[in-house]
Amino acid sequence: MIDKKKIETAVTMLLEGIGENTEREGIKETPQRVARMYEEIFAGIDKDAKEHLSKTFERESSDMVIEKDISFYSMCEHHLMPFFGVVHIAYIPNGKVVGISKLARTVEVFARRPQIQERMTEQIAKEIMNHLDAEGVIVKIEAEHLCMSMRGIKKPRSKTVTYKALGKFEENEKLRQTFFESVK
């Protein structure tokens, strides 16, 4: 549960810490704006992907299902700076499928919390595998991290790519390559 009052106090202290006048017109309401923003961007902290992956539909075919270019925004837990990009997901059904919007909602559950990309990739794959009882799942994330683009090494537009393969995708190189070719 988000505590907006604590966030407002912390933002006020941060502004004072950098030498800003917290009574200045443009800054005066910033603590409240940041608290409302954090309530939105960290809305996944107490969410469970099961909420989105539990409504399934029967399907006889075991052909690969791919949802690609799912955009996301998250916050790096190391610097509390944004990272953003796209997620590509494929799974092989085992008698049931989920509505495609539910895959994007699952991405949001894990993106809307302090996060690292490597963990987020694994969490999405494992939840889909577990809740759909899929024969295989693969997740690929491509993201730009502002903690690397605008500070530190300062390399804008560089991308971090992670993937997690489970089940048949982990066992079968050809299946992985088919996925990677389709999400180029």
N, C-alpha and C positions, 0 to 999 in steps of 0.2 A: 504494500500500500504506500503510495506516494504521500509524503508529508510536505505539503507546499510551504508551510510556514518555515520549516527548517531550510528548505531550498532558498526561500527569500532572504533569510538571515545570512546564509552562506554567500549568496551572490552579493549582498550588500557589503559583507566583509571583504570579498574578493575585489570589488570595485574600490573600496577604501584602500586595500592593500596595493593596488597598482597606482594609487594617487589620484583617483577620480573623485570629483565632487558628486556625491550621491543625491544632492538636492538639485543638481542641474536639470533643466527642463527635459532634455532628451534621455537622461539617465534615471530620473526619479521613479518611473514605473517599470524599469528594467527588471528588478527582482521578481515582480509579479508575472511579467511576460515570460521570463525564463522558467519560473515554476510551472506555468501552464504548458510551456513547450516541453519541459521534461516529463510532465504527466503524459503527454502524447508519445514522445519518442522512446520512453521507457515502459510503455504499456504492456510489453511482453514479459516483464519480470515475474508476474504471478499467473501467467497463462500456461495452459497445457495444450500441446498439439493434438492430443486425443479429442479435444472439443471439435476439431475440424476434420479429423481423419476417421471418426467413428461412423459417419454416415456413408455407407458403401452401396454399390449396386452389383448384382451378379453379372458375370461375363465369362463365357465359355473360352474365348480365345486367350492365348498366352503371348500374344504379340506385344512388343515393346510399346509403352505409352511414354511420349516425350512432351514435356512442357518446357519451353526454353525462353530465354530473355526475360525472366521475371525480375523486374527492377527492385532494388532494395536500398535502404539507408540504415546504417547502424552506427554505434559509437564505440570506438576503440576503448577498451577498459584500461589501457595503459596511460593514455593521455586525455581521455574524454574528448576526443576529436572524431569527427565523422569519417567513416569509410563507406563507400557506396559502389554499386555496380549491378551485375546481373547474376542470377542463379539459373542453372539449367538442371532439370531433373528428368530422369527416366526410371521407369520401373517395369518389371515383368509381372503381370497380375497372376494370382493363384486362385482364380475363380471369382475375384471381386475387384472392382475399380472404385475410385473416389472421384467426385466431381472435380474438374480441373481447377476451379477457383480455390478449392481446398488446399491444393499444393501451394498456391501463392499465399494463402492465409497461414500455412505452416511456416513458410519462409518468414513471414512477419512476426510470428511468435518468437522466433529466435533472433531476428534482427533487432527487435525492439527491446533490447536490454544491453547493458555493458557487455562487450563481446570481443572475441578474437575470431578472425576468419576461419582458422583451422578448426576450432571447436564448433563453430556454427555449421560448417560443412558436414562434420560428423553427426551433429545432433539432428539435422534435417534428414540425413540418410537413415539413421537408426530409427527415428520415429516413424518414417514411412514404411520401412521394412517391418517393424514390429506391429504397427496398427493395421496394415493391410495384409500382413502375412504374405508379403510378396516373395516371388522366387528370386528376385534380384532388384537392387536399387543402385543407382549411381547419381551423384550430385557433383556438379562442377560450379565453382564460384570464381568470378573474375571481378576484382575490385580495385579501386584507387583509394589509398589511405592518405587523408590530409595530414596525418602526423608525419608522413614521409614527404608529402608534396610541398607543404608550406612552412615546415620547420625542419630542424635537423639537417638531413642530407639534401633537402630541397630539390626533389626530382619529380616535378609535376607530370601527370599522364602516365607514370609507370603503373603497371598492373601487377597485382599479386593473384596468382591462380592456384586454387586448391581443388582437390577432388577426393571423394570417398566412394569406393565401390564395395558392394556387399553381395553375397550370394552368387548368382550366375555371372554378374558383372565382374566380380572379383576372380572367379575361376576361369572365365572365357575371354581371352585377349581379343578375339574377333568381335565379340559382342561389345566390348569396351570401345574398340576402334570404330564400330558402326555408330555408337553414341557420339564419340568425339568428332567424327566426320559430319554428323548432322547438326552439331552446335557450333561449328566454325564461324 
